[in-house]
């Protein structure tokens, strides 16, 4: 017979014998644990089932009243392998055509003529200029090939250079092969520019580009591409340095940091490093590579001498506050990061979080109206003073009330979010008194998306030099986007121009100034002029 449950001895409760304060402390600890677990469950549910966007859709009017109504003021590095001994053998000669530096007049085909279109460009021999055809005879020709690229396709440029014999002088003459942006390289500038853009703008790693080339009938080695890329980026480095100097001269700078993997830490391990993007007030961005997230890198990036009235805008990372205190500049905080703290607490304290989000939304509505009205300078400042400042003051008064109520556990994520905002009130208010300061750093956040997007494709940088090269190219690419510049046209032009441009004037090749000086008449690849004189398509 089963025993009577009522006769079973009672299990001692862990709470028996506890005093009231001990019981209260135990309950508080359990409440904190429950909140922590609820936050974890809510986070996992949002990652699996929910939206990642922080966009908030308010309830319709009449469903739920919030204190936020008072905030409405406006309308809506690998160990070496062990050595092994192998039998002697004869080594076949290397195919030199697959290396970066090639003979200009090597006519050996490195492509499949049945698949690749060949454009023939007849090069005029200047030695025959003005001579009667009876004064010379064409005794042969030399052929050079350049790998070129149209957007979305590959083309072979076939340069036919006549070899003539001058009958009077009894000498041979042949025009030189066209000069490449990289000495002795068989890649046309259009191919180099396209390779850069495909990798960094469209996130196609070089091994994928190599597969595309093979599928298109282009027989080049992957090592050729991996040598070609750093050689091309090295040409762009002076332009990047000039742009960085321009950013450093800006009075208002926004700065952030994002993690990457760069350099080998050991077999199968990569080093953790960071890009530190900085944006100047003239819509120029530079991605600076540093091996850590240490505060000293802010000083290295920006220097200790800042212009009068300089402002640094960032998130709440203490490195920026430390730099601002050391240099005496104003530190502006970001409302988007403050709002994110509230949004992350919404699953735990939905009603109170909605009130705070409603208030922050009112500040953003003012900024939207400023953009819609095209306000700048003093007009923008006046609008913020009359409409945003009262909202901000009431919001911080409401935050003080929440702390006075003491209605939240000390471990409440919502209370921690409010504390984050209240501690940064001065920095969050800077934008009200400076029309050149943004309400947030979203313009920087949008620009740095290229780094996490790239990491999904190239995963890591095998060397730290490679990471630096990523920063150089992405800086110029992102700045082109900010100034509505076609990056293909820009890179085709500056890759040809930078080797001849005076070094003291290299700043003229930064995207912002380039668009004013050269954009109307950029340097083009020979591919661009195929419809002109002396250009024919091979049969």
C-alpha positions, -999 to 999 in steps of 0.1 A, spaced: 0 0 0 13 35 -8 21 54 22 -1 83 32 15 116 20 2 133 51 24 109 72 56 118 53 80 139 73 80 176 63 111 188 45 127 217 63 123 250 45 155 269 39 137 300 52 129 284 86 147 303 114 155 333 93 151 367 107 130 393 89 160 411 75 175 378 64 143 368 48 140 402 30 176 399 17 168 363 4 138 375 -14 157 404 -29 183 381 -41 157 358 -57 140 388 -73 173 399 -88 179 364 -101 144 363 -116 150 396 -134 183 385 -147 168 353 -161 139 372 -176 163 395 -194 182 365 -208 150 347 -219 137 380 -235 170 385 -253 171 349 -267 135 352 -278 142 385 -296 172 369 -314 153 339 -325 118 352 -331 118 390 -328 129 419 -348 164 433 -343 154 468 -351 150 493 -322 121 510 -340 92 516 -316 56 516 -328 36 535 -302 1 523 -292 -28 541 -309 -43 570 -290 -68 559 -264 -52 525 -257 -28 536 -230 -21 569 -216 15 577 -206 32 604 -187 51 609 -220 22 631 -232 38 660 -214 69 657 -236 50 663 -269 59 698 -281 59 694 -319 39 673 -344 45 643 -353 496 357 -366 516 299 -372 543 277 -359 566 265 -387 559 231 -402 584 203 -397 608 199 -426 603 168 -448 628 152 -473 615 145 -508 631 127 -538 651 147 -562 631 158 -592 631 183 -620 611 214 -613 591 228 -641 597 265 -649 573 289 -633 547 306 -655 559 342 -652 527 354 -667 509 347 -635 529 371 -614 523 407 -607 553 420 -626 552 409 -662 570 417 -694 550 444 -712 555 427 -746 547 392 -736 520 382 -761 513 348 -745 476 346 -740 464 343 -704 428 342 -714 404 321 -735 397 340 -767 364 322 -772 350 336 -739 367 369 -734 359 399 -756 391 416 -769 391 452 -778 418 462 -803 434 496 -798 458 507 -826 487 528 -811 499 555 -834 536 556 -841 547 592 -837 578 585 -858 556 582 -888 537 614 -882 538 637 -912 556 611 -934 543 600 -967 535 562 -967 562 557 -993 588 569 -967 584 540 -944 571 504 -943 554 484 -916 575 453 -911 556 439 -881 539 446 -849 542 440 -813 512 432 -791 506 440 -755 476 429 -734 460 446 -705 433 431 -684 405 457 -681 371 457 -665 338 473 -673 314 474 -644 301 439 -643 323 424 -670 359 417 -680 375 429 -712 410 424 -727 425 455 -742 448 445 -771 473 472 -779 486 468 -814 518 488 -818 533 489 -854 570 483 -858 582 504 -887 615 508 -905 624 543 -915 640 540 -950 661 572 -948 675 565 -913 674 527 -917 662 524 -881 633 506 -865 607 523 -845 579 510 -823 558 530 -798 562 519 -762 535 500 -745 510 521 -725 522 528 -690 503 511 -662 496 526 -628 518 498 -614 551 494 -633 551 464 -656 517 453 -645 493 437 -670 462 450 -651 445 480 -665 436 507 -641 399 498 -646 405 463 -634 424 475 -603 396 499 -594 370 472 -600 389 447 -579 391 472 -550 354 480 -552 343 444 -555 362 435 -524 355 464 -502 322 479 -514 305 447 -525 323 424 -500 336 399 -525 369 383 -512 397 378 -537 392 341 -538 356 347 -551 369 372 -576 394 346 -587 366 321 -593 348 348 -614 378 354 -635 383 317 -641 346 313 -651 351 342 -675 381 326 -692 408 347 -675 437 324 -663 455 343 -636 466 330 -603 451 339 -570 486 350 -558 486 375 -586 455 391 -571 469 390 -536 500 409 -547 481 433 -568 457 445 -541 483 458 -515 503 473 -543 473 493 -554 463 503 -518 498 516 -512 492 541 -539 461 554 -520 478 557 -486 489 593 -491 454 603 -500 441 586 -468 467 605 -447 457 638 -462 421 631 -454 430 621 -418 447 655 -414 415 672 -426 394 653 -401 418 662 -373 414 699 -381 377 696 -376 362 714 -346 334 688 -342 345 651 -344 325 620 -338 344 588 -329 336 552 -322 353 518 -322 344 484 -336 362 450 -331 379 430 -358 403 400 -360 437 409 -374 471 391 -373 479 357 -360 481 351 -323 491 314 -327 480 283 -346 443 287 -354 440 319 -334 437 355 -345 444 387 -325 415 408 -313 419 444 -326 398 474 -333 390 499 -360 384 534 -346 364 554 -371 364 592 -369 342 616 -388 349 652 -393 325 681 -398 330 681 -435 316 645 -441 350 628 -442 356 595 -423 388 576 -415 390 541 -402 421 539 -380 435 505 -370 448 500 -335 456 466 -318 434 472 -288 407 493 -272 430 512 -249 422 548 -242 457 559 -254 446 553 -290 422 582 -288 451 605 -281 471 589 -310 442 593 -334 432 629 -326 463 644 -310 464 666 -278 461 699 -296 425 706 -306 409 737 -321 391 763 -300 357 752 -290 364 716 -301 337 690 -295 342 652 -294 309 632 -297 309 595 -288 290 569 -269 295 563 -232 329 546 -233 351 561 -206 381 565 -229 365 595 -247 356 612 -214 392 607 -202 404 623 -234 380 652 -231 391 660 -196 428 657 -205 425 681 -235 398 704 -221 374 700 -250 337 695 -247 324 659 -247 290 654 -263 271 622 -257 249 602 -280 211 601 -275 208 569 -296 230 550 -272 210 564 -243 178 553 -259 192 518 -265 196 514 -228 159 521 -223 149 499 -252 168 469 -238 149 473 -205 115 474 -222 109 436 -218 112 440 -180 96 473 -174 74 480 -204 52 508 -191 80 530 -177 103 523 -206 75 534 -230 73 567 -212 110 573 -215 110 563 -252 81 586 -258 101 615 -243 132 607 -264 110 604 -295 99 640 -289 135 652 -291 140 633 -324 108 649 -338 123 683 -334 154 672 -352 133 658 -381 115 691 -384 148 709 -385 159 687 -414 126 691 -432 128 729 -428 164 730 -439 175 750 -408 211 757 -402 232 778 -379 213 802 -356 179 792 -369 187 756 -360 200 766 -326 169 787 -319 146 758 -328 164 735 -304 163 761 -276 126 768 -279 114 732 -285 139 706 -275 153 722 -243 119 722 -224 113 685 -234 148 676 -222 144 694 -188 110 678 -181 125 644 -190 153 647 -166 129 659 -139 108 628 -146 139 607 -142 146 622 -108 110 613 -98 116 577 -107 145 575 -83 126 593 -56 98 568 -58 121 539 -50 97 516 -68 124 496 -85 149 470 -73 185 482 -73 192 455 -99 164 468 -122 177 472 -158 154 501 -163 168 519 -132 203 512 -146 193 528 -179 180 559 -162 211 561 -141 232 559 -173 212 588 -188 212 610 -156 250 606 -152 255 619 -187 231 648 -187 257 674 -194 270 655 -224 235 648 -237 227 685 -236 257 697 -256 238 696 -289 213 721 -277 239 748 -276 259 739 -307 241 737 -340 271 718 -355 267 689 -330 243 661 -338 218 647 -314 235 613 -319 263 595 -336 240 576 -360 258 592 -390 290 574 -378 272 542 -370 258 540 -405 293 547 -420 310 519 -400 286 492 -411 310 483 -438 333 467 -412 308 442 -397 294 436 -432 329 429 -445 337 406 -416 308 383 -427 327 378 -460 364 381 -453 361 371 -416 395 384 -405 427 400 -417 456 376 -420 481 404 -412 478 437 -393 491 454 -425 461 440 -442 438 455 -416 454 489 -421 448 485 -459 412 477 -452 409 510 -432 425 530 -460 402 518 -487 370 519 -466 378 554 -455 379 566 -492 349 545 -502 327 556 -473 336 593 -479 327 588 -516 293 576 -505 289 606 -482 296 630 -511 276 611 -538 307 602 -558 308 571 -580 337 552 -564 346 535 -597 351 568 -614 370 581 -584 395 552 -581 401 550 -618 410 587 -617 431 589 -586 451 557 -592 464 573 -624 468 608 -609 484 601 -576 518 591 -590 521 624 -609 504 647 -585 526 671 -564 530 656 -529 522 689 -511 488 690 -530 478 654 -524 449 667 -503 433 676 -536 427 639 -543 406 634 -512 370 627 -523 357 660 -508 380 682 -528 383 658 -558 347 663 -565 352 701 -569 384 699 -589 384 668 -611 350 652 -610 338 670 -641 367 658 -662 382 627 -646 410 606 -660 396 575 -677 408 540 -687 414 534 -724 384 512 -721 362 542 -717 373 555 -752 366 523 -772 342 541 -794 367 567 -804 393 568 -831 417 539 -836 396 516 -815 381 484 -830 366 452 -817 384 420 -825 364 396 -847 
